[in-house]
């Protein structure tokens, strides 16, 4: 799981627009307020499914695993959130991660994440944001 997440974050950071704007935590000021900047946050996940497609097979950490990583795009304006969202999608959708000892399917958008793909505005922080769910299978190589 960690290897896939690390590969996912590395893939995001490899994009020129996302190189110095990809974090794994929400950015806060020393006073605990949201940082007003354009950036993305990648969230790790526990596998939704550990299955080997065999009846009576016991699950293990090495089983095939279905992963869904979430990305929150944060920006100070609507154009910024759209630019970063486009960069995230370019860098991830239809790309297979390279993970030692694993064979990953190409990443796709979660089909049930329509509501998550809506651009929202946080009045308190005065920031635009959008949540994306990206998923794929990781299997033993």
GIKA-V666192 format. One record per backbone hydrogen bond with DSSP energy under -1.0 kcal/mol. CO is the residue of the C=O (numbers start at 0). NH is the residue of the N-H. If there is no record, write none. Layout:
CO/NH, CO/NH
This chain:
0/4, 1/5, 2/6, 3/7, 4/8, 5/9, 6/10, 7/11, 8/12, 9/13, 11/14, 14/17, 14/18, 17/20, 20/39, 22/41, 26/34, 28/31, 32/28, 34/36, 38/73, 39/22, 40/71, 42/69, 48/65, 53/56, 59/62, 63/50, 64/137, 65/47, 66/135, 68/133, 69/42, 70/131, 71/40, 72/129, 73/38, 74/127, 76/80, 77/81, 78/82, 79/83, 80/84, 81/85, 82/86, 83/87, 84/88, 85/89, 86/90, 87/91, 88/92, 91/94, 94/106, 98/101, 100/140, 102/138, 106/93, 107/134, 109/112, 112/116, 114/117, 115/130, 119/128, 121/125, 121/126, 126/121, 127/74, 128/119, 129/72, 131/70, 132/109, 133/68, 134/107, 135/66, 136/104, 137/64, 138/102
